[in-house]
Amino acid sequence: MGRRRNRPVLPEAQGALDALKYEVAQELGLTGGGGEEEFRQNLERRKFEVAQELGLADKIATVGWPNMTSRECGMIGGRLGGHLGGQMVRRMIQFAEAHMR
């Protein structure tokens, strides 16, 4: 199986995606009052903690996040609150629909 990469189609979109993630996380009360960098660090730490709880930490250490399956990442995301990714997708769809008219 080829190496999969979890990255935006347009690399220059990464900053906008990060800003959207932080904005939605603020609205959901997931930022803890810190800035974007603190949020990002806390999110990464929490993702790894959940992965440990699910028995996936060794696999992540061996193959890396980009090579985890969608199911495994979804299990981790679901335990993190699950709503962050779904809300981001809803926002992107709303944005696209508003700009297609």
Sequence and secondary structure as in RCSB ss.txt:
>XXXX:A:sequence
MGRRRNRPVLPEAQGALDALKYEVAQELGLTGGGGEEEFRQNLERRKFEVAQELGLADKIATVGWPNMTSRECGM
IGGRLGGHLGGQMVRRMIQFAEAHMR
>XXXX:A:secstr
        SSGGGHHHHHHHHHHHHHHTT STT  HHHHHHHHHHHHHHHHHHTT HHHHHHH GGGS HHHHHH
HHHHTTSHHHHHHHHHHHHHHHHHH 
